[in-house]
Amino acid sequence: MSNERMIWKKDTRRFANGMVIYLGRWAVGTAEYDGCRSKSDTCKWKATCALPGMKAYLGHFDTDTGAKEATEIAVRHWLDGLSSNVESGR
């Protein structure tokens, strides 16, 4: 599956500051600012994934771009596993 099907949209939840990645109409991950981190910590952008079989917490990153890339990598990895399972007949 290509990146055209992965769409980033602004998170519109209350008090949210970040982006949500969608596959079609399903939200499958986030890249969001974590205001609970200490002032001295430079890694304030948290990446998450909401796909079955994947780790929910992907880590904290220096920039929103780093968090987005980590989320996209996790989604692509999940999609690659999905397509290989279909091809093998599982």
Secondary structure, 3 states (H helix, E strand, C coil): CCHHHEEEEECCCCCCCEEEEEECCEEEEEEEECCCCCCCCCCCEEEEECCCCCCCEEEEECCHHHHHHHHHHHHHHHHHHHHHHHHHCC
